[in-house]
Structure formats: structure tokens, C-alpha cells
Amino acid sequence: MDWDNLGFGLTPADYMYTMKCSNDYFEKGRLSRYGKIELSPSSGVLNYGQGLFEGMKAYRKEDGQLVLFRPDQNAIRLQTGAERMCMPSPSIDQFIDAVKQTALANKRWVPPPGKGSLYIRPLLVGSGPILGLAPAPEYTFLVFASPVGNYFKEGLAPLNLYVEDEFHRATPGGAGGVKAISNYAPVLKAISRAKNRGFSDVLYLDSVNKKNLEEVSSCNIFILKGNIISTPATSGTILAGITRKSIIEIASDCGFQVEERAIPVDELLEADEVFCTGTAVVVAPVGSITYRGKRIEFKTGAQSVSRELYSTLVGIQTGLIKDNKGWTVEIN
């Protein structure tokens, strides 16, 4: 592997994990070589989109030890999503054990310290056959992995976002607050249009008033003004990101006042900094946002708050900073 030039493309690691569920009982899972799976044409996931996924990473510390970051939070979020999508879900212990087994079996694919991470993708899908609109009779929990570098081609360079006011990512009463697979394909058109215009990604507004910030296609958004860091409240249309939750706590520890609230798009005009957070993007600075033809620029660079938060978070994740919060879990 050319560890110095890892992007966020798929390089399947050797092994994947599979666990079946019927009658709300998850049987013992097993590891197998990464490969194709058999799925009924009438499965719930293919016909009705009954599925969820998670995203997490394994890191290699300087001493070679492999660690996960807050895997219990991913397990809890999957359970919350499963309840919304009428699906059974693995217990927290089953989830973490599956992720650990997958990471350990693919340890040769975990990049050296500072070169990237092993991205781990748990999936829960309605694999049983169903014709009428109803929950599937059987479910499959899968975990696969791929070594990755930076999510955006810009790397750590500032992003240029486009505010989308025609398409919406989620609506009140929908499933925008859980990590349903059906939330992501609908944003592809908006992303494609933005990228064709030279933007990095899309920032969505609320679908009711079309004036409040919600989130970027696959990550949460924060704005900084003075000593106050604000992020949209997770009120059912916004995914409760685990990186988001961690950054809120780190920023509070650093002395910032953190607010979770409705943020009108007009507040971007007064913001000092804007940044995105997510498992894939980590903490990504935003250099500019374009809204209705007006381009607004923000502070970025080595002295920025977003870079400080990024360094602290990555330091904890990779063992360079002592984890006093119990967020990291060693894989033995």
C-alpha cells in the first residue's frame, strides 16, 4: 500500500463479519473472506430500503496498539435507528465484539500512525423476503473495512460549500435523525450539481422555513463567533454525530461556550469560522460558503480554532494525547 497517498476510496480489507437474525434472535456471527453476499430479490432492503449503516475507524498508535473510538456510541445509534426502522438490532456487546473481530482480522490494513485509519462499516439490513410493505422476516448484520485517508480531495485544505435551497436532506417526522441508508441517495443530485460548479459539498437548510442551517451531505456543521461555538440542534432531522458530540465536549473543555440551537443562514455573514465534523471528515475547515450568489469567506489555517479542535480530537483518537474520558477502546 502507498500509505502516503490514501484517499477515501474502497480498498476492501481481507475479512468481513456476518451475523444473521430471525425471530429477534441474533445467532453467533462469523468472519469470512470479503466477498459477495447472497440476497433475495424480494428482500426488505432491496424493495423498501429497510437498512441502516454506521461509520467508525480503527487507529494504530505509535506502539502498534490498535484502538477504536467510542464504539459504544455507534452501537447505541444503530439501536436508535433500528427502532425507528422497525428492525431488531445487536446488543452493544455484540456490536463492539463484531467490530473488534473485524479490525483484528484486518490488522495488516490499518495504516501506520499518522497515515490514515481503517474505516469500518457496520450494516444492518432487512435481508428476508417480503412482498407487501412490512418489516422483513430476517435481518443480516454485516461489518467490512477499508483503509482510508482524507474524505475530501482537498485534504486539510478549506472546503467551499454551496447552500442548497431547492433540495432538502430531511423533513420533520422523517428519518433524517437516524443513519438510514435511504437518507443518502436523495442528496446525490444536489452534490453532483454543486461539484460541477466547483464546490466541495452542499449545506442544507431546514425544509419548513428554508432559513435555518441543518447539515452538510455527510457531516455536521459548526459556526464560531467570538467565544461562542454553535451547531444546529438535533431535533429529528439532523444526525446526532459522534464526532459532533465529542467536539462539543472538547470545545467546552477548552473554554468555549457551546450552543445547540436553530441557526439562521444569515448568521454566516457574521461568523469568524465555520467547520464540519464527522467520522469520515473528522474536523474539516470551511473556507467559504456561497448562498444565493454571495460568497462568504471564513478564517482558516494553523491558528484557527477548528485546527486546534482537530488536533485535540485526533490526538486522543491516536493516543498522542492521554484519553481522560475513556473514549478509546483497545483491540486485543
KOLTORKE-279002 format. One record per residue (C-alpha): z, y, x; residue number from 1; residue in one letter. Coordinates in pm, whole numbers. Example, Ala and Ser with C-alpha at 12.3 -4.5 7.8 and 13.67 -1.06 7.14 Angstrom:
BEGIN
pz,py,px,i,aa
780,-450,1230,1,a
714,-106,1367,2,s
END
This chain:
BEGIN
pz,py,px,i,aa
0,0,0,1,m
-74,356,107,2,d
270,486,13,3,w
181,842,117,4,d
-88,873,-149,5,n
68,715,-455,6,l
-34,875,-783,7,g
68,775,-1133,8,f
-198,510,-1177,9,g
-135,149,-1273,10,l
-84,-91,-982,11,t
68,-393,-1156,12,p
360,-547,-970,13,a
377,-926,-940,14,d
607,-1021,-1225,15,y
682,-927,-1584,16,m
964,-1025,-1817,17,y
924,-1161,-2171,18,t
1181,-1225,-2443,19,m
1097,-1336,-2799,20,k
1290,-1259,-3117,21,c
1280,-1425,-3458,22,s
1537,-1403,-3738,23,n
1702,-1117,-3545,24,d
1787,-1352,-3257,25,y
1656,-1285,-2906,26,f
1605,-1608,-2715,27,e
1660,-1627,-2340,28,k
1396,-1426,-2158,29,g
1192,-1535,-1859,30,r
994,-1395,-1570,31,l
627,-1481,-1527,32,s
335,-1357,-1324,33,r
195,-1030,-1456,34,y
-99,-1108,-1679,35,g
-245,-1101,-2026,36,k
-38,-1185,-2331,37,i
-142,-1369,-2646,38,e
-119,-1164,-2963,39,l
-221,-1244,-3321,40,s
-497,-1018,-3461,41,p
-264,-966,-3758,42,s
41,-871,-3551,43,s
251,-581,-3675,44,g
192,-376,-3361,45,v
-189,-402,-3380,46,l
-215,-334,-3752,47,n
67,-92,-3822,48,y
175,41,-3483,49,g
520,-117,-3503,50,q
625,-73,-3143,51,g
841,124,-2902,52,l
844,174,-2527,53,f
1076,307,-2261,54,e
1017,452,-1917,55,g
1253,423,-1621,56,m
1248,392,-1243,57,k
1396,183,-963,58,a
1455,361,-631,59,y
1504,236,-276,60,r
1792,402,-92,61,k
1794,466,282,62,e
1994,145,337,63,d
1737,-57,142,64,g
1956,-99,-169,65,q
1767,-81,-499,66,l
1915,132,-778,67,v
1840,218,-1141,68,l
1922,550,-1306,69,f
2121,543,-1631,70,r
1959,226,-1773,71,p
2219,209,-2049,72,d
2076,531,-2193,73,q
1730,376,-2216,74,n
1880,73,-2389,75,a
2061,292,-2641,76,i
1748,499,-2707,77,r
1548,181,-2767,78,l
1810,67,-3018,79,q
1792,401,-3198,80,t
1413,379,-3213,81,g
1424,18,-3329,82,a
1649,110,-3619,83,e
1402,383,-3722,84,r
1105,143,-3696,85,m
1279,-148,-3878,86,c
1292,-367,-3568,87,m
1566,-576,-3407,88,p
1649,-470,-3052,89,s
1801,-629,-2742,90,p
2166,-559,-2669,91,s
2244,-312,-2392,92,i
2334,-602,-2160,93,d
2014,-792,-2244,94,q
1807,-480,-2181,95,f
1969,-398,-1846,96,i
1953,-761,-1732,97,d
1580,-776,-1811,98,a
1513,-454,-1621,99,v
1719,-569,-1323,100,k
1538,-903,-1310,101,q
1201,-729,-1325,102,t
1291,-485,-1048,103,a
1436,-754,-823,104,l
1138,-986,-870,105,a
909,-696,-774,106,n
1125,-551,-496,107,k
836,-551,-246,108,r
662,-299,-473,109,w
947,-46,-460,110,v
822,232,-229,111,p
1016,332,85,112,p
1273,611,42,113,p
1108,942,-37,114,g
766,787,-105,115,k
795,725,-479,116,g
958,476,-712,117,s
895,160,-910,118,l
813,271,-1263,119,y
946,19,-1514,120,i
802,-1,-1865,121,r
1001,-192,-2130,122,p
811,-256,-2455,123,l
935,-379,-2793,124,l
654,-477,-3030,125,v
607,-643,-3364,126,g
418,-948,-3240,127,s
443,-1163,-3553,128,g
153,-1183,-3802,129,p
172,-966,-4113,130,i
-91,-858,-4367,131,l
96,-645,-4619,132,g
272,-333,-4498,133,l
614,-469,-4394,134,a
817,-537,-4079,135,p
673,-811,-3860,136,a
840,-1156,-3877,137,p
865,-1186,-3498,138,e
914,-948,-3205,139,y
848,-953,-2833,140,t
1035,-757,-2568,141,f
829,-711,-2251,142,l
901,-542,-1918,143,v
641,-472,-1649,144,f
636,-245,-1346,145,a
413,-40,-1118,146,s
481,166,-803,147,p
419,537,-868,148,v
424,878,-706,149,g
393,1214,-882,150,n
292,1214,-1250,151,y
79,1528,-1235,152,f
-207,1558,-989,153,k
-53,1894,-889,154,e
236,1702,-728,155,g
522,1951,-696,156,l
284,2245,-740,157,a
343,2456,-1053,158,p
189,2343,-1382,159,l
-32,2556,-1603,160,n
40,2484,-1968,161,l
-152,2570,-2286,162,y
33,2639,-2611,163,v
-129,2433,-2886,164,e
-111,2587,-3235,165,d
-370,2370,-3410,166,e
-248,2017,-3339,167,f
114,1907,-3373,168,h
303,1634,-3192,169,r
559,1562,-3464,170,a
677,1667,-3810,171,t
1022,1677,-3973,172,p
1108,1341,-4123,173,g
863,1161,-3895,174,g
927,957,-3583,175,a
896,1229,-3319,176,g
1258,1183,-3218,177,g
1209,820,-3108,178,v
979,672,-2844,179,k
738,508,-3087,180,a
403,406,-2941,181,i
233,575,-3235,182,s
352,920,-3119,183,n
126,931,-2816,184,y
-236,858,-2909,185,a
-249,1154,-3152,186,p
-186,1402,-2868,187,v
-474,1274,-2654,188,l
-726,1506,-2821,189,k
-514,1815,-2753,190,a
-453,1706,-2391,191,i
-822,1637,-2332,192,s
-919,1976,-2472,193,r
-660,2155,-2258,194,a
-757,1972,-1939,195,k
-1124,2052,-1999,196,n
-1019,2417,-1997,197,r
-837,2377,-1665,198,g
-479,2339,-1790,199,f
-229,2076,-1674,200,s
-91,1983,-2016,201,d
-9,2105,-2366,202,v
306,2272,-2502,203,l
350,2208,-2873,204,y
506,2430,-3141,205,l
703,2320,-3445,206,d
479,2212,-3733,207,s
663,2408,-4005,208,v
676,2765,-3876,209,n
435,2726,-3583,210,k
652,2958,-3375,211,k
924,2753,-3201,212,n
878,2556,-2880,213,l
906,2178,-2916,214,e
796,1980,-2610,215,e
510,1904,-2376,216,v
298,1592,-2439,217,s
528,1357,-2249,218,s
824,1568,-2135,219,c
1088,1816,-2248,220,n
1075,2191,-2179,221,i
1339,2434,-2046,222,f
1336,2811,-2003,223,i
1559,3019,-1774,224,l
1660,3382,-1832,225,k
1929,3517,-1604,226,g
2211,3263,-1600,227,n
2111,3102,-1930,228,i
1903,2784,-1945,229,i
1769,2700,-2291,230,s
1594,2393,-2426,231,t
1483,2308,-2781,232,p
1747,2119,-2979,233,a
1668,1754,-3057,234,t
1661,1783,-3434,235,s
1442,1484,-3518,236,g
1102,1599,-3391,237,t
1188,1612,-3020,238,i
1258,1311,-2799,239,l
1608,1306,-2651,240,a
1501,1266,-2290,241,g
1740,1102,-2046,242,i
1627,1334,-1767,243,t
1675,1622,-2011,244,r
2032,1507,-2080,245,k
2102,1473,-1707,246,s
1961,1816,-1620,247,i
2173,1978,-1892,248,i
2483,1830,-1729,249,e
2376,1913,-1373,250,i
2289,2272,-1469,251,a
2627,2315,-1639,252,s
2798,2184,-1326,253,d
2604,2442,-1122,254,c
2746,2724,-1333,255,g
2458,2786,-1571,256,f
2513,2842,-1942,257,q
2301,2579,-2117,258,v
2189,2624,-2477,259,e
2023,2372,-2707,260,e
1863,2574,-2985,261,r
1543,2686,-3156,262,a
1335,2884,-2905,263,i
1067,3118,-3046,264,p
746,3111,-2841,265,v
780,3489,-2790,266,d
1081,3426,-2562,267,e
837,3302,-2297,268,l
745,3667,-2238,269,l
1094,3738,-2105,270,e
1165,3408,-1923,271,a
1226,3405,-1548,272,d
1141,3037,-1506,273,e
1006,2750,-1715,274,v
1018,2382,-1619,275,f
959,2038,-1768,276,c
1176,1727,-1740,277,t
1109,1358,-1792,278,g
1133,1018,-1625,279,t
773,1037,-1507,280,a
760,1409,-1418,281,v
1127,1436,-1301,282,v
1161,1819,-1291,283,v
824,1997,-1281,284,a
798,2376,-1238,285,p
568,2568,-1471,286,v
368,2846,-1306,287,g
202,2980,-1617,288,s
170,2931,-1992,289,i
-127,3057,-2192,290,t
-72,3145,-2558,291,y
-343,3296,-2778,292,r
-540,3413,-2477,293,g
-243,3570,-2296,294,k
-133,3414,-1967,295,r
237,3444,-1883,296,i
350,3369,-1527,297,e
689,3249,-1405,298,f
883,3228,-1081,299,k
838,2907,-880,300,t
890,2798,-521,301,g
1159,2678,-284,302,a
1418,2930,-407,303,q
1369,2859,-774,304,s
1636,2711,-999,305,v
1404,2429,-1102,306,s
1368,2323,-737,307,r
1748,2327,-699,308,e
1790,2109,-1008,309,l
1511,1877,-892,310,y
1671,1830,-551,311,s
2011,1755,-702,312,t
1877,1505,-955,313,l
1657,1321,-703,314,v
1940,1325,-453,315,g
2164,1142,-699,316,i
1888,900,-801,317,q
1808,804,-443,318,t
2160,801,-300,319,g
2126,1112,-83,320,l
2390,1283,-296,321,i
2707,1099,-394,322,k
2697,986,-757,323,d
3027,1104,-904,324,n
2909,1046,-1259,325,k
2842,672,-1249,326,g
2476,725,-1335,327,w
2322,491,-1078,328,t
2335,112,-1107,329,v
2278,-109,-803,330,e
2049,-409,-837,331,i
2194,-714,-661,332,n
END
